[in-house]
Amino acid sequence: MGPGPIELALSMAEIFDQLEIPYALGGSLASSIVGEPRSTVDIDIAILLGDGDIERLLTEVSSTFYVPHQAAKRAAEEHQSFNIIHEAASFKVDLFVLGTGRLDTAQIDRRVRFELQTDPPASLWVTSPEDQVLRKLEWFRHGGGVSDKQWRDVVAILRANEGRLDLVYLQGQANALDLNDLLDQAAIDSRSASGN
């Protein structure tokens, strides 16, 4: 039996640290860490690649992961996503190659190092709660505003981090990204869910 999602995310974090590739855990696993824990097998990691990084990364992971080399190289060139599959655990890891957009830049610049209660204790870089909210609101809008999962994650992150969020940053970015209407509604839903 292979590693679980947290163990796999930590092993990927070690690889990125070793290769000096900036990364940030995102998606459902990250929102479980900063919001409400929930059962998930989604491992989404944003990475910032420099010249030659994709080759070094693919060489490093090829011994334990199924890697679609051509798709990975194309994703690196086009700042898209690709996935690799851990052969023993059959877990998929989605890697999102960041570009220079507003959220892409912030995802690395504002990432947070989280200490996990593992044995032994370990840490990894996680997308900040504010940027998780913004990214998930963006995905929610691009998906036609129908994803209950994305919306629940946003509300849970807002509720779990009440009083600790950088609201000036969050509202400013939401305004620049034309997400302020969704953020306002998520804030209302968050207060309603917490009974305030």
C-alpha positions in Angstrom: 0.0 0.0 0.0 1.4 3.4 -1.0 1.3 6.8 0.8 -1.9 8.7 1.6 -2.6 12.2 0.2 -0.8 14.1 3.0 2.3 11.8 2.9 2.4 12.1 -0.9 2.1 15.9 -0.8 4.9 16.0 1.7 7.1 13.8 -0.5 6.4 16.1 -3.4 7.3 19.1 -1.3 10.6 17.5 -0.4 11.3 17.0 -4.1 10.5 20.6 -5.0 12.6 21.9 -2.1 15.5 19.7 -3.2 15.2 21.0 -6.8 14.7 24.6 -5.6 11.4 24.8 -7.5 8.9 27.2 -5.8 5.6 25.5 -5.1 2.4 25.9 -3.1 -0.1 23.3 -2.3 -3.6 24.3 -3.4 -7.0 22.7 -4.1 -9.0 20.6 -1.7 -6.1 19.4 0.3 -4.9 22.9 1.0 -8.4 24.1 1.8 -8.7 21.2 4.3 -5.5 22.5 6.0 -6.6 26.1 6.3 -10.4 25.6 6.3 -12.5 22.6 7.3 -10.8 19.2 7.2 -12.6 16.9 4.8 -11.9 13.6 3.1 -10.1 14.3 -0.2 -7.7 12.7 -2.5 -7.1 15.7 -4.6 -3.5 16.8 -4.6 -3.1 20.1 -6.5 0.3 21.8 -6.5 1.2 25.1 -8.2 4.8 25.3 -9.4 7.0 28.0 -10.8 9.4 26.6 -13.3 12.6 28.1 -14.6 14.8 27.0 -17.5 15.6 23.3 -17.3 13.3 22.7 -14.3 10.8 20.5 -16.1 13.5 18.1 -17.2 15.0 17.9 -13.7 11.6 17.4 -12.2 10.5 14.7 -14.6 13.8 12.8 -14.1 13.3 13.0 -10.3 9.7 11.7 -10.2 9.9 9.1 -13.0 11.0 6.3 -10.7 7.8 6.3 -8.6 5.3 8.1 -10.9 3.7 7.5 -14.2 4.7 10.7 -16.1 3.2 11.7 -19.5 6.5 13.4 -20.6 5.2 15.2 -23.7 2.1 16.5 -22.0 4.3 17.7 -19.1 6.7 19.5 -21.4 3.9 21.1 -23.3 2.2 22.3 -20.0 5.5 23.8 -18.9 5.8 25.8 -22.1 2.2 26.9 -22.1 1.7 27.5 -18.3 -1.0 24.8 -18.1 -1.5 21.8 -15.9 -0.5 18.2 -16.1 -0.8 15.2 -13.8 1.5 12.5 -12.6 0.3 9.3 -11.0 2.0 7.6 -8.0 2.2 4.0 -9.2 2.1 2.3 -5.8 -0.7 4.4 -4.3 -2.6 5.1 -7.6 -3.0 8.8 -6.5 -3.0 11.5 -9.0 -1.0 14.7 -8.4 -2.1 17.7 -10.5 0.7 20.1 -11.2 -0.2 23.6 -12.3 2.6 25.5 -14.0 2.2 29.1 -13.0 2.6 32.1 -15.3 2.8 35.8 -14.6 -0.9 36.5 -13.9 -2.0 38.3 -10.8 -3.1 35.2 -8.9 -0.2 33.1 -10.2 2.3 35.6 -8.9 0.5 36.0 -5.5 0.2 32.2 -5.1 4.0 32.0 -4.7 4.7 35.4 -3.2 2.1 35.0 -0.4 2.3 31.3 0.3 2.5 30.2 3.9 4.7 27.5 5.5 2.4 25.1 7.4 3.5 22.8 10.2 1.6 19.5 10.0 0.8 17.3 12.9 2.5 14.2 11.4 4.9 11.8 12.9 7.6 13.0 12.6 6.4 16.6 12.3 6.8 18.0 8.8 5.9 21.2 6.9 5.2 22.4 3.4 4.2 25.5 1.5 0.5 26.1 1.2 -1.4 28.8 -0.8 -2.5 31.5 1.6 -6.1 31.4 2.7 -6.8 34.7 0.9 -5.4 33.4 -2.4 -7.2 30.1 -2.0 -10.5 32.0 -1.7 -9.7 34.1 -4.8 -8.6 31.1 -6.8 -11.6 29.1 -5.8 -13.9 32.0 -6.6 -12.3 32.3 -10.0 -12.8 28.5 -10.6 -16.3 28.8 -9.4 -17.1 31.6 -11.9 -15.3 29.9 -14.8 -17.3 26.7 -14.1 -20.5 28.6 -14.5 -21.1 29.2 -10.8 -22.5 25.8 -10.1 -19.7 24.0 -8.2 -21.0 23.3 -4.7 -17.6 21.9 -3.7 -15.7 25.1 -4.6 -18.3 27.3 -2.9 -18.3 25.2 0.3 -14.5 25.4 0.4 -14.6 29.2 0.1 -17.2 29.6 2.8 -15.3 27.2 5.1 -12.0 29.0 4.6 -13.6 32.4 5.4 -15.3 31.0 8.5 -12.2 29.1 9.8 -10.0 32.2 9.3 -12.4 34.9 10.5 -10.5 37.7 12.1 -7.1 36.6 10.6 -7.6 37.3 6.9 -6.0 40.3 5.2 -9.3 41.8 4.1 -7.7 44.8 2.4 -5.7 42.5 0.2 -8.6 40.1 -0.4 -11.1 42.8 -1.3 -8.6 44.7 -3.5 -7.7 41.6 -5.4 -11.4 40.5 -5.7 -12.2 43.9 -7.1 -9.3 43.8 -9.6 -10.4 40.3 -10.7 -14.1 41.2 -10.9 -14.9 38.7 -8.2 -16.2 41.2 -5.6 -19.8 40.1 -6.0 -18.9 36.5 -5.3 -16.7 37.4 -2.4 -19.5 39.5 -0.8 -22.0 36.6 -1.1 -19.4 34.1 0.3 -18.8 36.4 3.2 -22.6 36.6 3.9 -22.8 32.7 3.6 -19.9 32.4 6.0 -21.4 34.6 8.6 -24.7 32.8 8.2 -23.0 29.4 8.6 -21.3 30.5 11.8 -24.5 32.0 13.3 -23.3 35.6 13.2 
